[in-house]
Amino acid sequence: MICIYDNVFDEETRISIRDFDYGPARPQKWYNYGDSPLHEKILDVVRQQFDISNTIGYEMWCNTRAVGWHYDHDEVKSKETNFFVYPPCAIVYYAEVHSLVGGEFKTNSGVTIEPITNRLVCFSGDIYHGVMPYIGVRKAISMNPWDHKIVNNV
């Protein structure tokens, strides 16, 4: 399942999300549920379509570059079990997009989503996806809610 929401937040909220200090994109930073009410507004939107009621926290990072094809997953648990352990959903919020050529979000099933400022995309955690190369500005906030703490990205 993939859900797209446009014009999700008012301008003040969008700018606050855009200007937040996310630190480096790797490793992703862990937030306990309740740490960032601003970003949990994103989870409130996602909750409309995905059951994230057992969420205790989330990984969050900012992507400002193309990202190759991948699955979002718990890397440590996946190595321990030899199976991918996926979040219930993955989230991309486009906090700012302009002068962009390329940079589409794509899935291996052929879905292509154009980055647009104030667009929120949420999708099943087991979808293989990537960000195509681009020039211009594409500030995307990514989140993965979890029912257990992710230890590999602390």
Secondary structure, DSSP 8 states (H G I E B T S, - for coil): -EEEESS-S-HHHHHHHHHS----SSS-EEEETTS-HHHHHHHHHHTTTS--TT--EEEEEEE-S---SB----HHHHHHHTS----SEEEEEEEEEEEEEE--EEETTS-EE---TTEEEEEETT--EEE--EEEEEEEEEEEEESS--STT-
